[in-house]
Amino acid sequence: MGFLIPPLAVPVFVALALYLLTRRLLVRLGCYRWLWHPALVDVALYALLLWAVLALSGALPIAGTGEG
């Protein structure tokens, strides 16, 4: 009698929390005034943070670290 949490949900929420903290820091430092399209930077930042969380958790096979 439980509920199913998809395995990708936890890294997505961790990356979202890191993204929000990083974005708040960038806004506070005034970095967004130097960007041509801040929305593209936001998407790229979140994608990189999600990749980093997945890579550090061992969920991604990274080239050169496998057996063989």
PyMOL Python script that loads the backbone (N, CA, C, O; Angstrom):
from pymol import cmd

cmd.read_pdbstr("""\
ATOM      1  N   MET A   1       0.827  -1.185   0.000  1.00  0.00           N
ATOM      2  CA  MET A   1       0.000   0.000   0.000  1.00  0.00           C
ATOM      3  C   MET A   1       0.871   1.249   0.000  1.00  0.00           C
ATOM      4  O   MET A   1       0.788   2.076   0.908  1.00  0.00           O
ATOM      5  N   GLY A   2       1.686   1.375  -1.000  1.00  0.00           N
ATOM      6  CA  GLY A   2       2.539   2.549  -1.112  1.00  0.00           C
ATOM      7  C   GLY A   2       2.316   3.222  -2.445  1.00  0.00           C
ATOM      8  O   GLY A   2       1.314   2.980  -3.118  1.00  0.00           O
ATOM      9  N   PHE A   3       3.236   4.050  -2.813  1.00  0.00           N
ATOM     10  CA  PHE A   3       3.154   4.701  -4.116  1.00  0.00           C
ATOM     11  C   PHE A   3       4.518   4.629  -4.778  1.00  0.00           C
ATOM     12  O   PHE A   3       5.547   4.502  -4.115  1.00  0.00           O
ATOM     13  N   LEU A   4       4.503   4.710  -6.084  1.00  0.00           N
ATOM     14  CA  LEU A   4       5.710   4.559  -6.875  1.00  0.00           C
ATOM     15  C   LEU A   4       6.324   5.923  -7.176  1.00  0.00           C
ATOM     16  O   LEU A   4       5.643   6.822  -7.669  1.00  0.00           O
ATOM     17  N   ILE A   5       7.590   6.068  -6.880  1.00  0.00           N
ATOM     18  CA  ILE A   5       8.336   7.271  -7.231  1.00  0.00           C
ATOM     19  C   ILE A   5       9.298   6.877  -8.346  1.00  0.00           C
ATOM     20  O   ILE A   5      10.121   5.982  -8.159  1.00  0.00           O
ATOM     21  N   PRO A   6       9.209   7.522  -9.487  1.00  0.00           N
ATOM     22  CA  PRO A   6      10.130   7.188 -10.567  1.00  0.00           C
ATOM     23  C   PRO A   6      11.580   7.420 -10.130  1.00  0.00           C
ATOM     24  O   PRO A   6      11.854   8.368  -9.394  1.00  0.00           O
ATOM     25  N   PRO A   7      12.502   6.575 -10.571  1.00  0.00           N
ATOM     26  CA  PRO A   7      13.896   6.724 -10.144  1.00  0.00           C
ATOM     27  C   PRO A   7      14.527   8.056 -10.554  1.00  0.00           C
ATOM     28  O   PRO A   7      15.460   8.525  -9.902  1.00  0.00           O
ATOM     29  N   LEU A   8      14.033   8.659 -11.614  1.00  0.00           N
ATOM     30  CA  LEU A   8      14.601   9.923 -12.079  1.00  0.00           C
ATOM     31  C   LEU A   8      14.088  11.124 -11.276  1.00  0.00           C
ATOM     32  O   LEU A   8      14.633  12.221 -11.394  1.00  0.00           O
ATOM     33  N   ALA A   9      13.052  10.927 -10.464  1.00  0.00           N
ATOM     34  CA  ALA A   9      12.448  12.053  -9.749  1.00  0.00           C
ATOM     35  C   ALA A   9      13.402  12.678  -8.731  1.00  0.00           C
ATOM     36  O   ALA A   9      13.463  13.902  -8.613  1.00  0.00           O
ATOM     37  N   VAL A  10      14.133  11.864  -8.009  1.00  0.00           N
ATOM     38  CA  VAL A  10      15.031  12.403  -6.974  1.00  0.00           C
ATOM     39  C   VAL A  10      16.150  13.248  -7.585  1.00  0.00           C
ATOM     40  O   VAL A  10      16.363  14.372  -7.130  1.00  0.00           O
ATOM     41  N   PRO A  11      16.882  12.752  -8.608  1.00  0.00           N
ATOM     42  CA  PRO A  11      17.908  13.619  -9.208  1.00  0.00           C
ATOM     43  C   PRO A  11      17.336  14.882  -9.855  1.00  0.00           C
ATOM     44  O   PRO A  11      17.988  15.926  -9.854  1.00  0.00           O
ATOM     45  N   VAL A  12      16.133  14.794 -10.401  1.00  0.00           N
ATOM     46  CA  VAL A  12      15.516  15.979 -11.005  1.00  0.00           C
ATOM     47  C   VAL A  12      15.262  17.043  -9.946  1.00  0.00           C
ATOM     48  O   VAL A  12      15.521  18.223 -10.184  1.00  0.00           O
ATOM     49  N   PHE A  13      14.760  16.646  -8.785  1.00  0.00           N
ATOM     50  CA  PHE A  13      14.492  17.614  -7.723  1.00  0.00           C
ATOM     51  C   PHE A  13      15.781  18.143  -7.093  1.00  0.00           C
ATOM     52  O   PHE A  13      15.839  19.307  -6.697  1.00  0.00           O
ATOM     53  N   VAL A  14      16.804  17.309  -6.995  1.00  0.00           N
ATOM     54  CA  VAL A  14      18.099  17.782  -6.483  1.00  0.00           C
ATOM     55  C   VAL A  14      18.689  18.811  -7.442  1.00  0.00           C
ATOM     56  O   VAL A  14      19.183  19.855  -7.014  1.00  0.00           O
ATOM     57  N   ALA A  15      18.637  18.514  -8.743  1.00  0.00           N
ATOM     58  CA  ALA A  15      19.142  19.455  -9.743  1.00  0.00           C
ATOM     59  C   ALA A  15      18.322  20.741  -9.738  1.00  0.00           C
ATOM     60  O   ALA A  15      18.872  21.825  -9.930  1.00  0.00           O
ATOM     61  N   LEU A  16      17.017  20.633  -9.522  1.00  0.00           N
ATOM     62  CA  LEU A  16      16.171  21.823  -9.467  1.00  0.00           C
ATOM     63  C   LEU A  16      16.550  22.702  -8.282  1.00  0.00           C
ATOM     64  O   LEU A  16      16.613  23.924  -8.412  1.00  0.00           O
ATOM     65  N   ALA A  17      16.803  22.094  -7.135  1.00  0.00           N
ATOM     66  CA  ALA A  17      17.210  22.876  -5.965  1.00  0.00           C
ATOM     67  C   ALA A  17      18.556  23.564  -6.209  1.00  0.00           C
ATOM     68  O   ALA A  17      18.728  24.734  -5.869  1.00  0.00           O
ATOM     69  N   LEU A  18      19.509  22.831  -6.799  1.00  0.00           N
ATOM     70  CA  LEU A  18      20.808  23.436  -7.118  1.00  0.00           C
ATOM     71  C   LEU A  18      20.660  24.554  -8.146  1.00  0.00           C
ATOM     72  O   LEU A  18      21.332  25.581  -8.055  1.00  0.00           O
ATOM     73  N   TYR A  19      19.780  24.352  -9.121  1.00  0.00           N
ATOM     74  CA  TYR A  19      19.532  25.368 -10.144  1.00  0.00           C
ATOM     75  C   TYR A  19      18.974  26.647  -9.513  1.00  0.00           C
ATOM     76  O   TYR A  19      19.424  27.749  -9.827  1.00  0.00           O
ATOM     77  N   LEU A  20      17.998  26.493  -8.627  1.00  0.00           N
ATOM     78  CA  LEU A  20      17.397  27.676  -8.012  1.00  0.00           C
ATOM     79  C   LEU A  20      18.408  28.446  -7.159  1.00  0.00           C
ATOM     80  O   LEU A  20      18.404  29.677  -7.148  1.00  0.00           O
ATOM     81  N   LEU A  21      19.262  27.726  -6.454  1.00  0.00           N
ATOM     82  CA  LEU A  21      20.304  28.398  -5.666  1.00  0.00           C
ATOM     83  C   LEU A  21      21.316  29.103  -6.566  1.00  0.00           C
ATOM     84  O   LEU A  21      21.717  30.235  -6.297  1.00  0.00           O
ATOM     85  N   THR A  22      21.723  28.422  -7.639  1.00  0.00           N
ATOM     86  CA  THR A  22      22.692  29.015  -8.564  1.00  0.00           C
ATOM     87  C   THR A  22      22.101  30.224  -9.276  1.00  0.00           C
ATOM     88  O   THR A  22      22.778  31.238  -9.450  1.00  0.00           O
ATOM     89  N   ARG A  23      20.842  30.122  -9.689  1.00  0.00           N
ATOM     90  CA  ARG A  23      20.194  31.232 -10.380  1.00  0.00           C
ATOM     91  C   ARG A  23      20.065  32.442  -9.450  1.00  0.00           C
ATOM     92  O   ARG A  23      20.283  33.582  -9.861  1.00  0.00           O
ATOM     93  N   ARG A  24      19.708  32.176  -8.196  1.00  0.00           N
ATOM     94  CA  ARG A  24      19.595  33.279  -7.230  1.00  0.00           C
ATOM     95  C   ARG A  24      20.944  33.982  -7.050  1.00  0.00           C
ATOM     96  O   ARG A  24      21.005  35.208  -6.952  1.00  0.00           O
ATOM     97  N   LEU A  25      22.018  33.196  -7.009  1.00  0.00           N
ATOM     98  CA  LEU A  25      23.354  33.773  -6.874  1.00  0.00           C
ATOM     99  C   LEU A  25      23.718  34.597  -8.109  1.00  0.00           C
ATOM    100  O   LEU A  25      24.262  35.694  -7.984  1.00  0.00           O
ATOM    101  N   LEU A  26      23.420  34.072  -9.304  1.00  0.00           N
ATOM    102  CA  LEU A  26      23.733  34.808 -10.534  1.00  0.00           C
ATOM    103  C   LEU A  26      22.935  36.103 -10.637  1.00  0.00           C
ATOM    104  O   LEU A  26      23.455  37.119 -11.098  1.00  0.00           O
ATOM    105  N   VAL A  27      21.673  36.070 -10.211  1.00  0.00           N
ATOM    106  CA  VAL A  27      20.857  37.289 -10.235  1.00  0.00           C
ATOM    107  C   VAL A  27      21.414  38.305  -9.246  1.00  0.00           C
ATOM    108  O   VAL A  27      21.507  39.495  -9.549  1.00  0.00           O
ATOM    109  N   ARG A  28      21.782  37.829  -8.066  1.00  0.00           N
ATOM    110  CA  ARG A  28      22.299  38.737  -7.037  1.00  0.00           C
ATOM    111  C   ARG A  28      23.619  39.376  -7.465  1.00  0.00           C
ATOM    112  O   ARG A  28      23.891  40.531  -7.139  1.00  0.00           O
ATOM    113  N   LEU A  29      24.446  38.607  -8.208  1.00  0.00           N
ATOM    114  CA  LEU A  29      25.721  39.146  -8.688  1.00  0.00           C
ATOM    115  C   LEU A  29      25.564  40.021  -9.926  1.00  0.00           C
ATOM    116  O   LEU A  29      26.514  40.688 -10.336  1.00  0.00           O
ATOM    117  N   GLY A  30      24.385  40.024 -10.521  1.00  0.00           N
ATOM    118  CA  GLY A  30      24.132  40.855 -11.692  1.00  0.00           C
ATOM    119  C   GLY A  30      24.647  40.269 -12.992  1.00  0.00           C
ATOM    120  O   GLY A  30      24.899  41.008 -13.944  1.00  0.00           O
ATOM    121  N   CYS A  31      24.807  38.963 -13.050  1.00  0.00           N
ATOM    122  CA  CYS A  31      25.338  38.326 -14.252  1.00  0.00           C
ATOM    123  C   CYS A  31      24.337  38.301 -15.407  1.00  0.00           C
ATOM    124  O   CYS A  31      24.739  38.216 -16.568  1.00  0.00           O
ATOM    125  N   TYR A  32      23.060  38.374 -15.109  1.00  0.00           N
ATOM    126  CA  TYR A  32      22.049  38.270 -16.156  1.00  0.00           C
ATOM    127  C   TYR A  32      21.989  39.508 -17.049  1.00  0.00           C
ATOM    128  O   TYR A  32      21.456  39.438 -18.157  1.00  0.00           O
ATOM    129  N   ARG A  33      22.517  40.619 -16.596  1.00  0.00           N
ATOM    130  CA  ARG A  33      22.488  41.809 -17.454  1.00  0.00           C
ATOM    131  C   ARG A  33      23.492  41.713 -18.591  1.00  0.00           C
ATOM    132  O   ARG A  33      23.404  42.473 -19.556  1.00  0.00           O
ATOM    133  N   TRP A  34      24.452  40.786 -18.495  1.00  0.00           N
ATOM    134  CA  TRP A  34      25.448  40.619 -19.545  1.00  0.00           C
ATOM    135  C   TRP A  34      25.045  39.560 -20.568  1.00  0.00           C
ATOM    136  O   TRP A  34      25.762  39.344 -21.545  1.00  0.00           O
ATOM    137  N   LEU A  35      23.919  38.904 -20.360  1.00  0.00           N
ATOM    138  CA  LEU A  35      23.507  37.801 -21.227  1.00  0.00           C
ATOM    139  C   LEU A  35      22.530  38.286 -22.286  1.00  0.00           C
ATOM    140  O   LEU A  35      21.672  39.132 -22.033  1.00  0.00           O
ATOM    141  N   TRP A  36      22.686  37.725 -23.475  1.00  0.00           N
ATOM    142  CA  TRP A  36      21.800  38.090 -24.567  1.00  0.00           C
ATOM    143  C   TRP A  36      20.430  37.444 -24.388  1.00  0.00           C
ATOM    144  O   TRP A  36      19.407  38.091 -24.612  1.00  0.00           O
ATOM    145  N   HIS A  37      20.402  36.175 -23.986  1.00  0.00           N
ATOM    146  CA  HIS A  37      19.140  35.455 -23.832  1.00  0.00           C
ATOM    147  C   HIS A  37      19.177  34.642 -22.533  1.00  0.00           C
ATOM    148  O   HIS A  37      19.579  33.478 -22.549  1.00  0.00           O
ATOM    149  N   PRO A  38      18.768  35.233 -21.419  1.00  0.00           N
ATOM    150  CA  PRO A  38      18.863  34.561 -20.122  1.00  0.00           C
ATOM    151  C   PRO A  38      18.098  33.236 -20.049  1.00  0.00           C
ATOM    152  O   PRO A  38      18.507  32.333 -19.318  1.00  0.00           O
ATOM    153  N   ALA A  39      17.004  33.106 -20.787  1.00  0.00           N
ATOM    154  CA  ALA A  39      16.229  31.861 -20.738  1.00  0.00           C
ATOM    155  C   ALA A  39      17.047  30.686 -21.282  1.00  0.00           C
ATOM    156  O   ALA A  39      16.952  29.576 -20.757  1.00  0.00           O
ATOM    157  N   LEU A  40      17.837  30.915 -22.314  1.00  0.00           N
ATOM    158  CA  LEU A  40      18.688  29.854 -22.848  1.00  0.00           C
ATOM    159  C   LEU A  40      19.765  29.457 -21.841  1.00  0.00           C
ATOM    160  O   LEU A  40      20.108  28.281 -21.720  1.00  0.00           O
ATOM    161  N   VAL A  41      20.285  30.432 -21.132  1.00  0.00           N
ATOM    162  CA  VAL A  41      21.280  30.145 -20.102  1.00  0.00           C
ATOM    163  C   VAL A  41      20.641  29.346 -18.969  1.00  0.00           C
ATOM    164  O   VAL A  41      21.263  28.439 -18.418  1.00  0.00           O
ATOM    165  N   ASP A  42      19.409  29.682 -18.626  1.00  0.00           N
ATOM    166  CA  ASP A  42      18.704  28.931 -17.582  1.00  0.00           C
ATOM    167  C   ASP A  42      18.521  27.466 -17.979  1.00  0.00           C
ATOM    168  O   ASP A  42      18.761  26.573 -17.167  1.00  0.00           O
ATOM    169  N   VAL A  43      18.103  27.216 -19.203  1.00  0.00           N
ATOM    170  CA  VAL A  43      17.908  25.836 -19.666  1.00  0.00           C
ATOM    171  C   VAL A  43      19.235  25.085 -19.679  1.00  0.00           C
ATOM    172  O   VAL A  43      19.311  23.939 -19.234  1.00  0.00           O
ATOM    173  N   ALA A  44      20.271  25.728 -20.185  1.00  0.00           N
ATOM    174  CA  ALA A  44      21.583  25.085 -20.239  1.00  0.00           C
ATOM    175  C   ALA A  44      22.127  24.824 -18.836  1.00  0.00           C
ATOM    176  O   ALA A  44      22.721  23.774 -18.591  1.00  0.00           O
ATOM    177  N   LEU A  45      21.935  25.749 -17.932  1.00  0.00           N
ATOM    178  CA  LEU A  45      22.400  25.582 -16.558  1.00  0.00           C
ATOM    179  C   LEU A  45      21.694  24.406 -15.891  1.00  0.00           C
ATOM    180  O   LEU A  45      22.331  23.601 -15.212  1.00  0.00           O
ATOM    181  N   TYR A  46      20.378  24.307 -16.084  1.00  0.00           N
ATOM    182  CA  TYR A  46      19.648  23.194 -15.485  1.00  0.00           C
ATOM    183  C   TYR A  46      20.081  21.859 -16.105  1.00  0.00           C
ATOM    184  O   TYR A  46      20.231  20.865 -15.395  1.00  0.00           O
ATOM    185  N   ALA A  47      20.278  21.839 -17.412  1.00  0.00           N
ATOM    186  CA  ALA A  47      20.703  20.598 -18.068  1.00  0.00           C
ATOM    187  C   ALA A  47      22.077  20.159 -17.558  1.00  0.00           C
ATOM    188  O   ALA A  47      22.296  18.971 -17.322  1.00  0.00           O
ATOM    189  N   LEU A  48      22.986  21.090 -17.388  1.00  0.00           N
ATOM    190  CA  LEU A  48      24.308  20.749 -16.871  1.00  0.00           C
ATOM    191  C   LEU A  48      24.249  20.276 -15.420  1.00  0.00           C
ATOM    192  O   LEU A  48      24.951  19.339 -15.040  1.00  0.00           O
ATOM    193  N   LEU A  49      23.424  20.918 -14.623  1.00  0.00           N
ATOM    194  CA  LEU A  49      23.290  20.487 -13.234  1.00  0.00           C
ATOM    195  C   LEU A  49      22.650  19.105 -13.133  1.00  0.00           C
ATOM    196  O   LEU A  49      23.057  18.292 -12.303  1.00  0.00           O
ATOM    197  N   LEU A  50      21.650  18.836 -13.972  1.00  0.00           N
ATOM    198  CA  LEU A  50      21.029  17.512 -13.972  1.00  0.00           C
ATOM    199  C   LEU A  50      22.028  16.456 -14.413  1.00  0.00           C
ATOM    200  O   LEU A  50      22.094  15.378 -13.823  1.00  0.00           O
ATOM    201  N   TRP A  51      22.807  16.757 -15.448  1.00  0.00           N
ATOM    202  CA  TRP A  51      23.831  15.816 -15.890  1.00  0.00           C
ATOM    203  C   TRP A  51      24.844  15.561 -14.771  1.00  0.00           C
ATOM    204  O   TRP A  51      25.242  14.419 -14.545  1.00  0.00           O
ATOM    205  N   ALA A  52      25.258  16.611 -14.075  1.00  0.00           N
ATOM    206  CA  ALA A  52      26.242  16.458 -12.998  1.00  0.00           C
ATOM    207  C   ALA A  52      25.682  15.615 -11.855  1.00  0.00           C
ATOM    208  O   ALA A  52      26.385  14.762 -11.313  1.00  0.00           O
ATOM    209  N   VAL A  53      24.439  15.844 -11.490  1.00  0.00           N
ATOM    210  CA  VAL A  53      23.835  15.059 -10.410  1.00  0.00           C
ATOM    211  C   VAL A  53      23.736  13.596 -10.817  1.00  0.00           C
ATOM    212  O   VAL A  53      24.045  12.707 -10.023  1.00  0.00           O
ATOM    213  N   LEU A  54      23.308  13.340 -12.051  1.00  0.00           N
ATOM    214  CA  LEU A  54      23.198  11.959 -12.525  1.00  0.00           C
ATOM    215  C   LEU A  54      24.570  11.297 -12.630  1.00  0.00           C
ATOM    216  O   LEU A  54      24.721  10.121 -12.297  1.00  0.00           O
ATOM    217  N   ALA A  55      25.563  12.044 -13.089  1.00  0.00           N
ATOM    218  CA  ALA A  55      26.905  11.478 -13.226  1.00  0.00           C
ATOM    219  C   ALA A  55      27.518  11.177 -11.855  1.00  0.00           C
ATOM    220  O   ALA A  55      28.151  10.137 -11.671  1.00  0.00           O
ATOM    221  N   LEU A  56      27.332  12.079 -10.904  1.00  0.00           N
ATOM    222  CA  LEU A  56      27.896  11.866  -9.569  1.00  0.00           C
ATOM    223  C   LEU A  56      27.179  10.758  -8.801  1.00  0.00           C
ATOM    224  O   LEU A  56      27.769  10.116  -7.932  1.00  0.00           O
ATOM    225  N   SER A  57      25.921  10.538  -9.121  1.00  0.00           N
ATOM    226  CA  SER A  57      25.189   9.467  -8.436  1.00  0.00           C
ATOM    227  C   SER A  57      25.459   8.103  -9.060  1.00  0.00           C
ATOM    228  O   SER A  57      25.052   7.079  -8.511  1.00  0.00           O
ATOM    229  N   GLY A  58      26.138   8.081 -10.195  1.00  0.00           N
ATOM    230  CA  GLY A  58      26.452   6.814 -10.844  1.00  0.00           C
ATOM    231  C   GLY A  58      25.354   6.302 -11.765  1.00  0.00           C
ATOM    232  O   GLY A  58      25.395   5.154 -12.207  1.00  0.00           O
ATOM    233  N   ALA A  59      24.383   7.143 -12.051  1.00  0.00           N
ATOM    234  CA  ALA A  59      23.262   6.737 -12.897  1.00  0.00           C
ATOM    235  C   ALA A  59      23.610   6.808 -14.381  1.00  0.00           C
ATOM    236  O   ALA A  59      22.909   6.225 -15.208  1.00  0.00           O
ATOM    237  N   LEU A  60      24.672   7.508 -14.720  1.00  0.00           N
ATOM    238  CA  LEU A  60      25.061   7.642 -16.136  1.00  0.00           C
ATOM    239  C   LEU A  60      26.327   6.822 -16.396  1.00  0.00           C
ATOM    240  O   LEU A  60      27.280   6.881 -15.619  1.00  0.00           O
ATOM    241  N   PRO A  61      26.330   6.069 -17.479  1.00  0.00           N
ATOM    242  CA  PRO A  61      27.591   5.427 -17.864  1.00  0.00           C
ATOM    243  C   PRO A  61      28.484   6.468 -18.555  1.00  0.00           C
ATOM    244  O   PRO A  61      28.138   6.985 -19.618  1.00  0.00           O
ATOM    245  N   ILE A  62      29.604   6.760 -17.954  1.00  0.00           N
ATOM    246  CA  ILE A  62      30.519   7.748 -18.524  1.00  0.00           C
ATOM    247  C   ILE A  62      31.621   7.020 -19.260  1.00  0.00           C
ATOM    248  O   ILE A  62      32.175   6.046 -18.750  1.00  0.00           O
ATOM    249  N   ALA A  63      31.942   7.481 -20.448  1.00  0.00           N
ATOM    250  CA  ALA A  63      32.936   6.828 -21.279  1.00  0.00           C
ATOM    251  C   ALA A  63      34.280   6.776 -20.561  1.00  0.00           C
ATOM    252  O   ALA A  63      34.714   7.764 -19.970  1.00  0.00           O
ATOM    253  N   GLY A  64      34.926   5.631 -20.615  1.00  0.00           N
ATOM    254  CA  GLY A  64      36.243   5.479 -20.030  1.00  0.00           C
ATOM    255  C   GLY A  64      36.240   4.996 -18.594  1.00  0.00           C
ATOM    256  O   GLY A  64      37.304   4.725 -18.036  1.00  0.00           O
ATOM    257  N   THR A  65      35.082   4.881 -17.989  1.00  0.00           N
ATOM    258  CA  THR A  65      35.032   4.432 -16.607  1.00  0.00           C
ATOM    259  C   THR A  65      34.443   3.037 -16.472  1.00  0.00           C
ATOM    260  O   THR A  65      34.320   2.521 -15.361  1.00  0.00           O
ATOM    261  N   GLY A  66      34.080   2.427 -17.583  1.00  0.00           N
ATOM    262  CA  GLY A  66      33.483   1.103 -17.533  1.00  0.00           C
ATOM    263  C   GLY A  66      34.547   0.010 -17.507  1.00  0.00           C
ATOM    264  O   GLY A  66      35.746   0.288 -17.490  1.00  0.00           O
ATOM    265  N   GLU A  67      34.090  -1.218 -17.503  1.00  0.00           N
ATOM    266  CA  GLU A  67      35.021  -2.331 -17.513  1.00  0.00           C
ATOM    267  C   GLU A  67      35.528  -2.568 -18.929  1.00  0.00           C
ATOM    268  O   GLU A  67      34.860  -2.248 -19.912  1.00  0.00           O
ATOM    269  N   GLY A  68      36.696  -3.122 -19.003  1.00  0.00           N
ATOM    270  CA  GLY A  68      37.173  -3.537 -20.299  1.00  0.00           C
ATOM    271  C   GLY A  68      38.304  -2.775 -20.737  1.00  0.00           C
ATOM    272  O   GLY A  68      38.824  -3.014 -21.827  1.00  0.00           O
TER     273      GLY A  68
END
""", "prot")
cmd.dss("prot")
cmd.show_as("cartoon", "prot")
cmd.util.cbc("prot")
cmd.orient("prot")
